[in-house]
Structures are given as structure tokens and as C-alpha cells.
Amino acid sequence: MMHIKFLFSNFRSSLLVVSILFFLTSCSTSNSPRPIAEKFLVAFQQHNFEEAKQYSTKETIKLLQVLQRISGEDDSLTVSTHPITITSEEIAGEKATVYFKEEGSDTEQKLMLKKVAVDGEKVKQWRVVLTKEDAQMKNNKISTN
């Protein structure tokens, strides 16, 4: 009987620790635009527009659809494999700017995000805001400004 109580108390302790870690991880992820920007940039860089749409506002999704058509028609566009490093982020209420560099480039670029209501979610989520002016062609690569 003593053995069962010991196992049960260890199980409860382990469950408590796992619950706290899960809570802290989920809170830190949703409160920061950084992970969304990072996922978007990697998908965008690899021309994986379907994945990039998951991290985008409705307006950005429309632009990604156009870029997807262009990249499908133009075989000269290359997929970049240079790692991206997030250098900093600035959050002002429900808007954020994430700064990043692509390895091999000294140019710091920025990506705008805003919190928007996402279908089925109670809490607003960070999503990328990309405009036509932000997306451009450089050296046969699609890049952000």
C-alpha cells in the first residue's frame, strides 16, 4: 500500500511539472511574433507558399497566391538555402516588427506582423503582414524588404 501511495505522489508531481512546462511554453510562443516570423521566413525562402499562408494575414495570403503562380511559371527563380537569423523584435501593442538577416548578407531586413483573430481561436494570433512593396525580386529570388 505504501508503494502505491509513493507512485501516485510521484505521478502527481510529474504531472504538475509537465503541466507547468506546457503552460510556460505555450504562453511564451503565443506572446512573441518571433517564432511565427521565423516559420514564415523559412517557408517563404523555400517557396513553400502553402506553409507560409498558415502564418499570414488574409491580405498576405492573396499576395502569396500571386507569388506562387509567378514562381510556378518562372523556372529561373531559385530557392534560397541560406539560414535566417532573427536579430531583434519590436512589439507595439498588436503590431510588431521582426528584424532578420540571411546568412551571407550584411543587410538587415524587416518583417511586419500584427495580431489578428484566427478562425476558431479565442485569443488573437501573430500573423505576417506582407505588401507588394515588401515582396520583390532580387537576383532571381523572391525576398522581403
ABEGO torsion letter per residue (X at the ends): XAAAAAAAAAAAAAAAAAAAAAAAAAAAAAABAAAAAAAAAAAAAAGBAAAAAAABBAAAAAAAAAAAAAAAABAABBBBABBBBBABBBBBEABBBBBBBBBGBABBBBBBBBBBBBBGBABBBBBBBBBAAABBBBGGBBBBX
